[in-house]
Amino acid sequence: MTRIPHDTSGEPNPLNAFSLDQLRRRTSMKWRTYPEDVLPVWVAEMDVAPPGPVVRAVTDAMESGDTGYPAGTAYAEALAAFADKRWGWSGLAVERTAIVPDVMLGVVEMLRLVTGPGDPVVVNPPVYPPFYDFVRHADRRIVEAPLGDDGRLDLDVLEHAFRGATEGGGRAAYLLCSPHNPTGTVHTAEELTAVAALAERHGVRVVADEIHAPVVFEGARFVPYLSVPGGERGLSLMSASKAWNLAGLKAALAVAGPGAGDDLARMPEVVGHGPSHVGILAHTAALRDATGWLDALLDGLDANRRLLTDLLAEHLPTVRCRPGDATYLAWLDCRDLGLGDDPAQVFLDHGRVALTGGLPFGTGGAGHARLNLATSPELLTEAVRRMAAAVRAAGGTRG
């Protein structure tokens, strides 16, 4: 499976489209959760201009009154073509897909297919906090298998968790985050193959959240879990929402491996009523017609990754940040700043800059914060400047 390098699109950097004043006119969560004097670099929304093909798809739907219920397989067909071109994966079978409202609601539906109430679900902290919330709300229990100190999967820890989760012959699932949020780790084909082998050995069903798959930088290669040897019984959730900033246009796809088609077929038909038809039109247009925009975004995000490294070295040299190979999120180890378990609260209180605190990410989250890189270089620079000012105001340790 060969990854196709991204194109040189010639499109402008989508991250440079809006000023701070323009962004503050937005009414979404990122811009309305905090007072106007707070600079928000927290939740996974991007400060971008939307792709032209997406705007046209939504506008056409409005003008023609195409605002009814979702139907058809155009979204799955667009994703299959994108996966083939982008990841060299031709194994995404449209007939083994189903539309779901969004990735996390899809995760819950997949867990319901392969586990029962009270069954364990293994996760790799520090990990996306809704994993905990949605799993518990679905009446399943969390089993942690923390990442290694290098931010990668620890296969020995994972096997121990699998063994404990299936003691007595019970059912268990593994909720894999790939690429990993918040570290930006891109799991290798070898790692995922080993995961599949462990899952089969212990009878654990794998459900993969692959929402960040399109946001992978040059030098790394995203490998779909369903493409690796042994991954045939896996279930995956994919969406265009993160890569094209479409969270407000709800739609995602559940994808089954060859050995999990019967499981997916048991999903209640009414689940497919939840996605937005207009969302599906937007996601389809993004995958099919807005890859040049995505490539321009990736170039802008890569520049911001490098800028963040330079800014931290200048203003907060004791903050450790291993640049991730995917996502537009940076995981900051702030433990040497002397700000306690929740440095994000200090940055907010003393610097008026909002990051996502690390504690809800589970084991390994204390003393950390997650920063959203998907903004202009100017706003990223201002965010780090405010963080440094907060450390000084709070009496922490700069360097």
N, C-alpha and C positions, 0 to 999 in steps of 0.2 A: 504494500500500500504506500504510494508515493504522494507526499503533500505537494500540491501545486503552489509555487510561490505566488505571493499576492502581486497584483498588477501595479504598474505605475499609472495611476488613474488620471493624473492631471487635475483632479478636483481640489478645491481649496480645503484647508484644514477645517472640519466642521466645528472644532472647539473654539475657533476664533470669531464665531458669527455674532455673538451678543455681548453687549456691555453689561456691567453689573446692574445698572439701572434697568435695562431691558429684562434681565433675568429676574429681578425682584417683582416684575409684573406677573410672573407665573403664579398659578394658584395650586400647584401640586405640593405634595408632602415636603419635598426638599426645601422649598422656599417659603412655606407657611407654618412650619412647626416651631420655628424660633423667631424672636423679635427681629426687626429690620437691621439692628446694629450687629447681628451675628452673621458671620460668613459661613455658609453651610458647605462642608465637604464631607458629608457623612453617608446618607442613604444612596443606594445605587441608581441614581438618576444622572444623566449626562447633560451638561450645559452645551447642547449642540443644536445646530440648525438641522431640521429633518431632511432626509433624502427626497429629492424631487419626485422619484417614482412613487414613494409612499404618499406624498402630498397629493399627487394626481389620483392615485387609487381611492383615497378617502374622499377627495373632492368630487370625483366622478360618482361615487356611491351616493353622496349627499344630493348632487344635482339630479340624479336619476331616481332618487327615492329607493335605492337598493339597500334598505336598512332592516331587512327581515331576519329570518332565522338562518343559521349556517347550513350549508349543504356541499356535497362533493368532496373531491380529493385533491384539489389544486394546491392546497398548502403542503400536503404530503409529497406531491409530485415535485414541487419547488424545492423542498428540503432534500429529497433524494438526489435531484440534479446538483444542488449545492454540495452535498456530501461527496458525490462522485468527483466533482471538479476540484473541490477544496481539500478534501482529505484522502482522495483516491479510494473511497469506499463505495462500492457498488451494491452493497448488501442490504441497503435500506429498502425493504419491500413495502410498497404502498398498501398492499392488502393486509399487512400486519401493523397498521397504524390506527390510531383513533384520536379525534380532537378532544381536548380537555380544556377546562377554563383557564388554567395557568399551570406552571410547573409544580408548585407546591400542592395545589389541590389534586393535580395528577399523581404526585407522589403518594398522597393519602389513598387514592383509589387503587394504585398498584399494590401498596402494602395490604390493603383489604383483600386483594386477590390471592396473596401468597402467605398471609399470616392471619391469626385470629386475635380477639381481644386478650390483652395481657401478654401477648408474645413479645419477645425481645427484638429490638432493632439496633444494630450496631452502627455507630457513627465514629468519625475520626476528628476529635477536637484538637485544636480550636477550629470550629466549623460554623457555618452560617446559622445564626441563632434560631430562625424558624424551624430548622430540623427538630429541635427540642420541642418547640411549642406545638407543631403540627402532629408529631408522633404521639405526644402525650394526649393531645385532644382526640386522636384516633383510638385512644385506649390501648396503646402499645407502650412498652417500657424501653427506655434508653439504656444501652450498654456502650460504654466508651472504650475505644481503642485508639489512644492518642497518637498523633503523628510523632515521628522521631525528632530529635533536636535539629536535624537538617531540614525539617519541614516536609519530609517525604513519608510515604506509608511505611510503617514498621511491620513487616510481614510476620515476625514472631509474635508481636503484641496482637496483631489481627487474628492469628490462628488461635491464640489463647482465648480471645473474646469469642470466636466462633465455637470453640470447644465448650466453653462455659454456657453459651447461649442455647446450645442444642443438647445439653445434658438431659438424659431421660427421654430423648427421642422427640422433643418438642419442635415446633416450627420456629424459624427465625429468618430475619432478613438483614441485609447489609445495605444501608443507604450511603452510596458512594457519591462524593462530590467531585466532579471531574469536568474541567479543571477545578482545583480546590479553591474555595472561598473561605478564609480571607488571604491565604498565603500566595495565591497565584501559581501554585505548583501544577505542572502538567505531568500527569502520570505517564510513564513510558509503556511501550508495548510489552516489555518484559515484566514490569510490575503488574500490569493488568492481567497478563496471562497467569502469573502466579496467584493473583487474587481469584481468578476463575477456578484454578485448580483447588485452592483452599475451600472455596465455596462449595464445589462439587463434593469434595472429600467429607465435608461436615454437613452437607444438606442444607446450606444457607442460600436463600434466593437473593440475588443482587438486583437492586433498583438504583439506577444511575441518574443523578441530576446532572445533565450536561448542558445547562443553559448558557454557560460562558464559552462554549466550544468555539464559536466564531472569533473570539477575541484572544487570539494566540499570536505571539510575536515571532518575527523571523529568528531562526535558530532553534525553535522548538516545533514540535509536531503533535497536534491533537490526534489521539487514537480513540475512536469510538469503542466503548466497552463491548458492544455486541459484535465487533469485528475480530476480537481476539479468540484464539483457540480456547474452547471451554466456555465461552460467553454466550452460547446458543440459548440458554435458558434465562438470560437476563432480560430486564425491562429497562427502557430508557425514557427519560423525559427531555424533550428539546423544544426550543422556542427561539424566535427572532427578537424577543423583547429586550434582552440585555444589549446585544450587539448594535441594534438600531434604535434604542431608546423608545421602546413601544410598550412600556409597562401599563400605560393608560389605555391601551387597545388590547384587551385581554384575549389571549389565544395561545395554545401550546399543543404539542403532539406527544402522545404516548406511542412508543415504538417497541415492538416485541422482537426478540430473536427467534430463529426458526423453531426452537424448542419451547417457546412461551406463547405461541400464537393462540393456543387453546385457552390459556389464562386470560389473555387480553380479550378474547371473544366473550368471556363471562362478565366483563364490565357492563354494568347496567346502561342501557341505551340512553337513559335520561341524562347521563353525565355529559354527553355530547351536545346537550341543549345549553350548557353553561357558557361556552366561548362566545365572544362577540363576532357576529358576521363581518362587521366592518373591521374588527381586529384581524380576522383571518385574511381579508383582502389586503390589509396593510402589511401583514407578515409575509404573505405570498409575494407581494411586490418587492419587499426588501430582499428576500432571498433570491428572487429571479432577476431583478433589474437594478439593484442598488449595491452591487459588490464593489464598484469603483468608489462609492462613498465610504464603504467599510474600509477599504484599503487606505484612503486618505485619513480616516479616523485612526487606524492602527499606526500610521506614521506620526500623527500628532500625539497619540498616547505614548509611543516609544520615546519621543522627544521629552515628554513630561516625566517619564521614568528617569531619564538621565538628569533632567533639571532637578527633580526631587533629591536625587543623590547628592548633587552639588549644593543644594540649599541646606540639607541636613548637615553636610560636612562643614558648612560655614556657620550656621546658626545654632545647631543642636548636635554637635559631634558625638555625644554619647548615646544618641538614639540609633539603635541598630535596625537596619532595614535591608533585607535580602530581596532585591528586585525580582518580582515574580515573572514567569514567562507567559502569563495569561491574566485576563481580567483587567479592569481599570481600577483595581483596589490595591492599596499598599498597606502591609501589615507592619506596624511600627512597634518595636520593643523599646519601651520607655522606662524600663525598670531602673536604669542608672540615673534617671533624673531626680529620684527621690520624691516622687509625687504620689506614691501609694499605689493601691490596686487599680484605681480608676483615673488614670491621667487625663482621659477625655473630659472628665468633669472639671478638672483644673484648667484645661485649655478653654473650656466654655466660660467658666466663672471669671477667670482672670485675663483671658485674651479675646473673648467674644468670637471664638471660632469653634464650630461644631464638628467633631469627629464622632465615629461610632466607638463606644467604649468596648473594651475587650472582655469584660466579665461574662456577658451573655453567650460568648462563643464556647464556653465550657472549659474543661481542663486546659491549662496553658494560656488562657486569656487574661489573667490578672497581670496588671502592669503594662498592658498593650492597648493600642488603639488602631482603628482602621481608617484610612484616609482615602477619599475618592479622588483619583487623578483626572477624571474626565471633566476638566474645566480648562479655562484659558491659562497660559503660562503666567499672566499677570495675577490672576486670582490665586493660583497655586503659590506663587511667590508671597503674596500677601498673607495667605494662610500660614505658611511656615514662619513668617515674620511675627505674626500674632502668637503663634505657639511659643516662640522664643521669649516674647514679651511676657507671656503668662508664666513661664518658668521663673523668670526674674522676679515677677510680682509675688509669686507664691514662695519664693525663697528656696527653690529647687537648685539642682546642680546642672549647670550648662555643659560643662566639659570636664 
